[in-house]
Each structure stands twice: as structure tokens, then as C-alpha cells.
Amino acid sequence: MSLSDREKTVVALWRQWRKNMRDLNDGWFPYYDSGKQIHLFFEYLQADQPHLLDMPRMDPYQQVKAWVLQDLEI
């Protein structure tokens, strides 16, 4: 999987995960800062989509964080 395909997949999963978290709102999620949300999303990826984090010569957490932060700016 190319890096750009991986980015598109991760961003799509981020948007869906965030929507699901809002729908399951227990009153806390909207108050989490973006850093906490990204950390929880990364844990989700580690557990459910570990193949997306297989990026040689890159720090997967920092890469996912950059993609998500870029998406949040849109």
C-alpha cells in the first residue's frame, strides 16, 4: 500500500471513528482535546488496523498525528 493510499485510508477511518465516538457520546468525548482524541484513535488503529501502521523508516504515531491534524484544519 502506498503512503498516499495509507493516508486516505487513515483519514477516512479517523472521520468515521470520530463520528462513531460522537454518536456514542457519554458526555466526555466532545471535551477531549484533539491530542487525546488522536491518541485514542491511534490505540484503535493499533488494535484493529495494525497493517496501516507498518511504515518503515517512519514513526507511525507522528505520521498518523500529522495526517489527522491536517484533516482537522480542513
TIVODREN-609878 format. One record per residue: residue number from 1; residue in three letters; x negated, y negated, z negated of N, C-alpha, C in turn. Coordinates in steps of 0.001 Angstrom, whole numbers, plus 500000, padded with zeros to 6 digits. Atoms other than C-alpha are relative to their C-alpha. Layout:
<dolos>
DOLO   torlo   kolkol      n_x      n_y      n_z     ca_x     ca_y     ca_z      c_x      c_y      c_z
DOLO     NUM      ala        X        Y        Z        X        Y        Z        X        Y        Z
...
</dolos>
This chain:
<dolos>
DOLO   torlo   kolkol      n_x      n_y      n_z     ca_x     ca_y     ca_z      c_x      c_y      c_z
DOLO       1      met   499150   501175   500000   500000   500000   500000   499107   498765   500000
DOLO       2      ser   500813   501221   499923   498564   496638   500996   500313   499094   498808
DOLO       3      leu   499820   500915   501114   498161   493893   498434   501246   499133   500199
DOLO       4      ser   498815   500842   499759   500834   491737   500103   501288   500805   499828
DOLO       5      asp   498825   499143   500221   503306   494664   500126   500211   500235   498508
DOLO       6      arg   499935   499788   501452   502486   495309   496490   500562   498751   499320
DOLO       7      glu   499499   501256   500577   503104   491633   495684   501504   499871   500229
DOLO       8      lys   498563   500100   499694   506510   491669   497422   500802   500955   499117
DOLO       9      thr   499308   499005   500815   507499   494820   495542   500042   499564   498542
DOLO      10      val   500065   500434   501390   506349   493481   492173   500921   498808   499761
DOLO      11      val   499136   501176   500167   508136   490150   492666   501478   500406   500068
DOLO      12      ala   498614   499521   499920   511350   491936   493722   500391   500718   498708
DOLO      13      leu   499728   499317   501263   511108   494172   490646   500111   499000   498854
DOLO      14      trp   499955   501046   501028   510429   491102   488468   501367   499323   499997
DOLO      15      arg   498703   500681   499915   513560   489370   489723   501128   500897   499506
DOLO      16      gln   498964   499059   500441   515692   492476   489180   499894   500273   498505
DOLO      17      trp   500208   499750   501422   514162   493178   485760   500505   498825   499176
DOLO      18      arg   499585   501201   500724   514760   489596   484656   501525   499873   499978
DOLO      19      lys   498538   500036   499926   518378   489728   485847   500601   501033   499045
DOLO      20      asn   499508   498954   500895   518909   493019   484005   499844   499593   498537
DOLO      21      met   500221   500425   501381   517417   491561   480836   501010   498926   499595
DOLO      22      arg   498988   501016   500306   519760   488581   481044   501370   500645   499828
DOLO      23      asp   498709   499315   500077   522733   490887   481643   500137   500787   498705
DOLO      24      leu   499992   499243   501246   521773   492951   478591   499749   499100   498793
DOLO      25      asn   500367   501013   500978   521276   489760   476620   500438   500360   498589
DOLO      26      asp   499723   499779   501419   521007   490446   472919   499852   498692   499228
DOLO      27      gly   500160   501298   500632   520598   486753   472256   498568   499523   499912
DOLO      28      trp   501406   500373   500138   516792   486814   472269   499321   499725   501321
DOLO      29      phe   500774   500085   498767   515667   487214   475852   499894   498589   500575
DOLO      30      pro   500140   501339   499407   516509   483696   477092   499032   499093   499250
DOLO      31      tyr   500870   500847   500813   514409   482282   474268   498540   500416   500049
DOLO      32      tyr   501386   499596   499839   511290   484254   475067   499326   499071   500995
DOLO      33      asp   500724   500810   499032   508691   482094   476712   499564   500880   501169
DOLO      34      ser   500339   499232   498796   507501   483121   480161   498842   500969   499737
DOLO      35      gly   501106   499100   500315   504304   484630   478708   500484   501302   499378
DOLO      36      lys   499437   498803   500643   506299   487040   476522   500782   500822   501029
DOLO      37      gln   499245   499297   498963   508604   487890   479453   499059   500746   500945
DOLO      38      ile   500968   499360   499105   505600   488633   481690   499372   501206   499320
DOLO      39      his   500599   498880   500731   504042   490817   479011   500962   501193   499942
DOLO      40      leu   499004   498930   500054   507264   492822   478595   500203   500627   501381
DOLO      41      phe   499860   499489   498633   507605   493135   482373   498805   500877   500367
DOLO      42      phe   501190   499204   499710   504021   494404   482636   500083   501356   499292
DOLO      43      glu   499813   498729   500703   504793   497033   480000   500995   500891   500744
DOLO      44      tyr   499035   499248   499190   507804   498060   482083   499298   500620   501215
DOLO      45      leu   500718   499478   498830   505549   498410   485160   499077   501151   499605
DOLO      46      gln   500891   498937   500456   503038   500482   483195   500765   501300   499773
DOLO      47      ala   499216   498815   500332   505773   502859   482086   500736   500582   501202
DOLO      48      asp   499088   499546   498957   507926   503011   485199   499422   499965   501415
DOLO      49      gln   500552   500179   498655   505826   501938   488210   498473   499905   499964
DOLO      50      pro   501452   500145   500174   502162   502622   487348   499223   499947   501316
DOLO      51      his   500704   500027   498710   501216   503124   491020   499838   498569   500524
DOLO      52      leu   500112   501393   499562   501830   499391   491581   498841   499280   499332
DOLO      53      leu   501086   500629   500745   499084   498596   489081   498629   500543   500381
DOLO      54      asp   501257   499405   499544   496437   500637   490862   499335   499060   501001
DOLO      55      met   500669   500999   499174   494343   497731   492150   498514   499991   499666
DOLO      56      pro   501442   499965   500269   490622   498498   492311   499380   498598   500083
DOLO      57      arg   500761   501258   500035   488293   495612   491527   500862   498793   499614
DOLO      58      met   499139   501094   500453   491180   493555   490118   500519   500338   498612
DOLO      59      asp   499332   499820   501282   492654   493043   486680   501501   499994   500297
DOLO      60      pro   498589   499933   499613   496230   494257   487262   500891   499060   499187
DOLO      61      tyr   499175   500899   500806   497662   492246   484365   499910   498568   500522
DOLO      62      gln   500180   501375   499514   496178   488989   485631   500618   499810   501383
DOLO      63      gln   499429   500093   498662   497293   489728   489194   501525   499936   499941
DOLO      64      val   498540   500010   500156   500875   490533   488188   500442   498671   499384
DOLO      65      lys   499676   501278   500641   500917   487466   485949   499960   498862   501019
DOLO      66      ala   500108   501055   498976   499758   485252   488842   501182   500058   500966
DOLO      67      trp   498863   499859   499087   502447   486658   491158   501298   499516   499353
DOLO      68      val   498773   500380   500697   505184   486172   488563   500028   498488   499759
DOLO      69      leu   500052   501441   500220   504055   482651   487674   500247   499237   501294
DOLO      70      gln   499753   500622   498693   504001   481779   491354   501495   500088   500350
DOLO      71      asp   498564   499847   499735   507547   483141   491686   500825   499059   499135
DOLO      72      leu   499263   500890   500904   508694   481098   488685   499964   498550   500466
DOLO      73      glu   500116   501379   499495   507530   477913   490432   500949   499718   501152
DOLO      74      ile   499122   500177   498833   509879   478505   493377   501314   499398   499579
</dolos>
